[in-house]
Amino acid sequence: MPLVWRFVLPGLHWRPMPDVANDRRLPDTESILISKELALTHQRVVWHPEMLDLCRRQLDILERATGRDVCLRDCEGQVLCGSESGIGLWHDIAVDCGQGDNPRLVVACLGLGLGGKCSDELADGLLLMACDSLGQLIGRSGLTPMHHSLSDAGPDAMELLQNYIDSFHEHIWIKDTSGVYRICNISASLSWGKPLAEIVGKSDDELNPDNADSFVSTDAEAIRRGVPIVVAECVDRDLHKGRIWLETTKAPMLDRDGRLLGIIGITRDIARYKAAEEQLLLARRVFENSVEGVMITDRHGKISEINGAFFDITGYSREEVIGKNPRMLSSGRHEKAFFAKMWQSLLTEGQWHGEIWNRRKDGNLFPQQIRISAVYGDNEEVQYFVAVFSDISRQKQSEAELAHMAYHDPLTRLPNRIKLATVMEQQLRTALHHGQQLALVLIDVDLFKHINDSFGHLIGDEVLLELSKRLDDSVSSEDMLARIGGDEFVLLCNIDNNEDASLAVSRLKRAFEQPFRVSTGDELRLTASMGIATFPNDGGDPDTLLRNADAAMYRAKQEGRNSHAFYTEQLTKASVVQLRMQSALYGALASNAFHLVYQPKVDLNSRKAMGFEALIRWHDPLLGFVSPAVFIPIAESAGLIHEIGLWVLRQACMQGRRWLDAGYEIGRIGVNVAGPQLHRPGFVEEVQQVLSDTGFPAACLELEITESMMMQEPEQVIDTLKRLGDLGIMLAVDDFGTGYSSLNYLKKLPIHILKIDQSFVRDLPDDSDNGAIAGAIIAMGQALRLQVIAEGVETEAQARFLSALGCQQAQGYLFAKPAAAEDLGAFLLSPPAAAGQKTVTNAGKDR
Ligand SMILES: Nc1nc2c(ncn2[C@@H]2O[C@@H]3COP(=O)(O)O[C@H]4[C@@H](O)[C@H](n5cnc6c(=O)[nH]c(N)nc65)O[C@@H]4COP(=O)(O)O[C@H]3[C@H]2O)c(=O)[nH]1
């Protein structure tokens, strides 16, 4: 609603005026009445050229005071005076007039159509104009010639002026140049509590001795500066309004020639502005002291203001962000689509709220809860965006902690039953999809209740905590260990076969080997019963698997505790054997229970030994003879193969050295190398060390690596084999034909020998397929210039067949079974002096 200011005739008050330019009347009865009254009178308005000149000067003052364009129009919207731009801007000006045909008094009434807004400066400007008008009016109202004194004013003029200023709520008074009150309005007299007669003709010393000095000095200040000045602001009490804010403006009164006539003072109630100021201050305080960060950007996205909390949260000061784009806070965590959605909501709905990850000045990312609102201008276009946000890092952390608590056991911090069920669901799905196997091992501590009963729950907790750490250390990072009850733990792991499950059990059992030292100083020994169920054999869903693992565990308990059982009994037996063997293997290494046998490799034409293959033998006091085909894979999965393999290599080299020292020509000694050995860093250096320790020539050593092992991590294998080849060691591909080497890959390998797997030799010459395969391998070897040796040759027919295919060497029972070194004299080329002394039968004992 346009706010209209006007000066009206005595008896009328400040009122809203009709909005002339927009041709509408304000819905205010009183204002309409006043308008009618004006309608009656404004016909008689006479715009004297001098009056317009006066108005023009007033407008100049107003323009200077407000820094805005202003103009003056009559009630019909006719522009009377004003700047061009002002004419365009201002749409409502009212003019009032005096009485009769010859107006004695013309008062300019300015209507300011500002779309409902009237700034403080503008109001002040109008007031200044009013002050000045009064001075000029006095000059125009029969006071002329006034020369230097107000006292020359005639009674009519004074009465008229009195009437005029009485119509204002403001306190208005005029003092002459000697500081004597010449006129004062009713409003001032009421406020000062003195009748007019007691004020006019008195000085400040007489009227208000306490404040006289300050009044006089502010009068002097206004005269000195020659312009209207605000001299005081104070709180007062009004009978009707209560507490009010007053502001006093004083202006020197000059005649047309610029001579001082006196001082005019106006005191007005500025409570409205003070209230607005307070509101602003309050808003500023709220803005500044808000714990939420506030960022205001203009419509182009440039930051125009931030509050203190913004700095507290982001670490960026005001100077560092003003004028910048909020992108500077970007964490890089959100996709473009995220921001596109946010902008769409801002532009269509005017607001957006959600969570954003941003980056602090120190580089750390943090989550924030943010609400962004668009602020619109008069033209309904966005002027600003206000973002209010809070740092929700702590909230997020608590949420994460709560979630962790919901899915983890508070004592051990291991996943709990709920988490286990969730993970199992996922893992089972994945395993089903990829055709994989899983094992679920339920671990129940034997007689744990006794610990709680005897030592109390605190000690019981200590033991469980330590146990959980040990169990956790024994499982791999891909597996999951959970605590699902007081003394019940569950391991969920991926397995390739049932042996893997047994191995997992054996690793878990190690957690119980050492005693548990508790804070009382006692050392407690614990055992556990474990039940294993495997997927998919023993169940296809988490519940069934858990139930079956539990049943297996119960059986293990019944069998005397400290043992484990598979849900399938047969597997239990196999697993027990495996675990027994595993622990026996540990013992075998320590007690030197292994020994080597050697099997000659012969030239198929001459039937002379070209070398020997070293083969390990193990005779356990309880298990009896165990084939390497059985215990080598167990040693591999138990992590013992490295030690065993190194032992074999050293023994073989030592034996070779002994033969060489005895003057025998032994050709090459072949030693089997298991996959894990080949992939272990430092293997080449270890071989080198053994050669140097034993003094066995590298050229007499042949390392046999199975084809399938060579296919694992081929790049690394090629590198290792190259380095071994560089030492002068011969390299043979064992069990050739059973793996899936591509010819391309084979070409890259630094190998010298192909060993045809005995499965292709077995039914020769009758099996035509095997014959074809053997023939192909031999042909390929020749093409690649590799030596080819056939394994497992048991009959002359096989030997002849292979020889006919072009195979040069063979190994097998036909020529000799693996035998102890001292039994192989017949195959050693004796030194000349000792020739004929050593003999041994071809069918030497294997073991
Ligand atoms: N039926 C039949 N068999 C014959 C004949 N000639 C030799 N053999 C057997 O065939 C196997 C040849 O060894 P391999 O293929 O390397 O196969 C070996 C090798 O893979 C592994 N092995 C043996 N000793 C070691 C060792 O010291 N280290 C490693 N890593 N593995 C070894 O155990 C496997 C089995 O070894 P062994 O039981 O000694 O069995 C040996 C040998 O006794 C024959 O004419 N007919």
The ligand as an SDF file (V2000), in Angstrom:
LIG
                    3D

 46 52  0  0  0  0  0  0  0  0999 V2000
   52.2290  -95.9300  -10.4690 N   0  0  0  0  0  0  0  0  0  0  0  0
   53.4710  -95.5790  -10.7200 C   0  0  0  0  0  0  0  0  0  0  0  0
   53.9970  -94.5560  -10.0400 N   0  0  0  0  0  0  0  0  0  0  0  0
   55.2630  -94.2070  -10.3080 C   0  0  0  0  0  0  0  0  0  0  0  0
   56.0250  -94.8300  -11.2790 C   0  0  0  0  0  0  0  0  0  0  0  0
   57.2450  -94.2200  -11.3200 N   0  0  0  0  0  0  0  0  0  0  0  0
   57.2140  -93.2880  -10.3940 C   0  0  0  0  0  0  0  0  0  0  0  0
   56.0210  -93.2320   -9.7770 N   0  0  0  0  0  0  0  0  0  0  0  0
   55.5080  -92.2920   -8.7290 C   0  0  0  0  0  0  0  0  0  0  0  0
   55.0710  -91.1730   -9.3890 O   0  0  0  0  0  0  0  0  0  0  0  0
   55.2800  -90.0160   -8.5940 C   0  0  0  0  0  0  0  0  0  0  0  0
   56.1010  -89.0690   -9.3830 C   0  0  0  0  0  0  0  0  0  0  0  0
   56.2160  -87.9070   -8.7230 O   0  0  0  0  0  0  0  0  0  0  0  0
   55.3830  -86.6570   -9.0130 P   0  0  0  0  0  0  0  0  0  0  0  0
   54.6190  -86.7550  -10.2960 O   0  0  0  0  0  0  0  0  0  0  0  0
   56.2810  -85.4840   -8.8880 O   0  0  0  0  0  0  0  0  0  0  0  0
   54.2980  -86.6510   -7.8540 O   0  0  0  0  0  0  0  0  0  0  0  0
   54.7150  -86.4920   -6.5320 C   0  0  0  0  0  0  0  0  0  0  0  0
   54.8850  -85.0780   -6.1430 C   0  0  0  0  0  0  0  0  0  0  0  0
   53.8920  -84.2960   -6.7380 O   0  0  0  0  0  0  0  0  0  0  0  0
   54.6650  -85.1460   -4.6730 C   0  0  0  0  0  0  0  0  0  0  0  0
   55.9650  -85.1750   -4.0100 N   0  0  0  0  0  0  0  0  0  0  0  0
   56.7680  -86.1980   -3.7060 C   0  0  0  0  0  0  0  0  0  0  0  0
   57.8720  -85.7510   -3.1120 N   0  0  0  0  0  0  0  0  0  0  0  0
   57.7510  -84.4120   -3.0470 C   0  0  0  0  0  0  0  0  0  0  0  0
   58.5870  -83.3770   -2.5130 C   0  0  0  0  0  0  0  0  0  0  0  0
   59.6800  -83.5820   -2.0110 O   0  0  0  0  0  0  0  0  0  0  0  0
   58.1240  -82.0930   -2.6280 N   0  0  0  0  0  0  0  0  0  0  0  0
   56.9440  -81.8530   -3.2060 C   0  0  0  0  0  0  0  0  0  0  0  0
   56.5350  -80.5750   -3.2680 N   0  0  0  0  0  0  0  0  0  0  0  0
   56.1380  -82.7660   -3.7010 N   0  0  0  0  0  0  0  0  0  0  0  0
   56.5670  -84.0710   -3.6070 C   0  0  0  0  0  0  0  0  0  0  0  0
   53.9970  -86.3020   -4.3540 O   0  0  0  0  0  0  0  0  0  0  0  0
   53.6570  -86.9610   -5.5800 C   0  0  0  0  0  0  0  0  0  0  0  0
   53.6510  -88.4220   -5.3500 C   0  0  0  0  0  0  0  0  0  0  0  0
   54.9100  -88.8620   -5.0720 O   0  0  0  0  0  0  0  0  0  0  0  0
   55.2230  -90.3910   -4.9480 P   0  0  0  0  0  0  0  0  0  0  0  0
   54.2070  -91.0630   -4.1470 O   0  0  0  0  0  0  0  0  0  0  0  0
   56.6320  -90.4990   -4.5370 O   0  0  0  0  0  0  0  0  0  0  0  0
   55.0610  -90.8460   -6.3870 O   0  0  0  0  0  0  0  0  0  0  0  0
   55.9900  -90.5510   -7.3660 C   0  0  0  0  0  0  0  0  0  0  0  0
   56.5860  -91.8330   -7.8400 C   0  0  0  0  0  0  0  0  0  0  0  0
   56.8720  -92.7670   -6.8080 O   0  0  0  0  0  0  0  0  0  0  0  0
   55.4540  -95.8850  -12.0040 C   0  0  0  0  0  0  0  0  0  0  0  0
   56.0330  -96.4990  -12.8590 O   0  0  0  0  0  0  0  0  0  0  0  0
   54.1630  -96.2160  -11.7110 N   0  0  0  0  0  0  0  0  0  0  0  0
  1  2  1  0
  2  3  2  0
  2 46  1  0
  3  4  1  0
  4  5  2  0
  4  8  1  0
  5  6  1  0
  5 44  1  0
  6  7  2  0
  7  8  1  0
  8  9  1  0
  9 10  1  0
  9 42  1  0
 10 11  1  0
 11 12  1  0
 11 41  1  0
 12 13  1  0
 13 14  1  0
 14 15  2  0
 14 16  1  0
 14 17  1  0
 17 18  1  0
 18 19  1  0
 18 34  1  0
 19 20  1  0
 19 21  1  0
 21 22  1  0
 21 33  1  0
 22 23  1  0
 22 32  1  0
 23 24  2  0
 24 25  1  0
 25 26  1  0
 25 32  2  0
 26 27  2  0
 26 28  1  0
 28 29  1  0
 29 30  1  0
 29 31  2  0
 31 32  1  0
 33 34  1  0
 34 35  1  0
 35 36  1  0
 36 37  1  0
 37 38  2  0
 37 39  1  0
 37 40  1  0
 40 41  1  0
 41 42  1  0
 42 43  1  0
 44 45  2  0
 44 46  1  0
M  END
$$$$
